[in-house]
Amino acid sequence: MIPDEAVEAAADAMAPVVKKLEALILARAALEAAAPHMLAEAWQKGRSAGQMDPYDRYPAKNPYRSEQ
């Protein structure tokens, strides 16, 4: 869930172009769509920065990405 403060900040950036209510709706939709991608990238960067054992029998899988 995207915090209301983040939605309002995004809406404020859109407000000069569209009406406030429309900006809130568009901002929430855009942020909800982007959040899983940002979480997956952040998780991967954190995992890559940590100690990784190449012989780990149970390597951690990114919970924000589907396995392919």
C-alpha positions in Angstrom: 0.0 0.0 0.0 1.3 3.4 -1.0 1.1 6.0 1.9 -1.3 8.9 1.4 1.6 11.3 1.8 3.4 9.8 -1.2 0.2 9.9 -3.2 -0.3 13.6 -2.3 3.2 14.5 -3.2 2.9 12.9 -6.6 -0.5 14.5 -7.1 0.9 17.9 -6.2 3.5 17.4 -8.9 0.7 16.6 -11.4 -1.7 19.3 -10.1 -0.6 22.1 -12.4 -1.6 20.0 -15.4 -4.8 18.3 -14.1 -7.4 18.9 -11.4 -6.5 17.9 -7.8 -8.9 14.9 -7.5 -7.9 13.6 -10.9 -4.2 14.0 -9.9 -4.8 12.0 -6.7 -6.4 9.2 -8.7 -3.7 9.2 -11.4 -0.9 9.4 -8.8 -2.2 6.5 -6.8 -2.6 4.3 -9.9 0.9 5.2 -11.1 2.6 4.6 -7.7 0.7 1.3 -7.1 1.9 0.1 -10.5 5.5 1.2 -9.9 5.8 0.0 -6.3 6.4 -3.8 -7.0 9.1 -3.0 -9.5 10.9 -0.6 -7.1 10.6 -3.2 -4.3 12.1 -5.9 -6.4 15.0 -3.7 -7.4 15.7 -2.6 -3.9 15.5 -6.2 -2.6 18.0 -7.3 -5.3 20.4 -4.5 -4.5 20.3 -5.3 -0.8 20.9 -9.0 -1.6 23.8 -8.2 -3.9 25.4 -6.0 -1.3 25.3 -8.7 1.4 27.5 -11.7 1.8 26.6 -14.3 -0.8 27.8 -17.8 -0.4 28.1 -19.5 -3.8 27.6 -22.8 -2.1 24.4 -21.8 -0.3 22.0 -24.8 -0.6 18.9 -22.5 0.0 19.6 -19.2 -1.7 17.1 -16.5 -1.0 14.7 -15.7 -3.8 13.4 -12.3 -4.5 9.9 -12.3 -3.2 9.0 -9.3 -5.4 9.8 -11.1 -8.7 8.1 -14.0 -10.2 10.3 -17.0 -10.9 10.9 -17.6 -14.6 
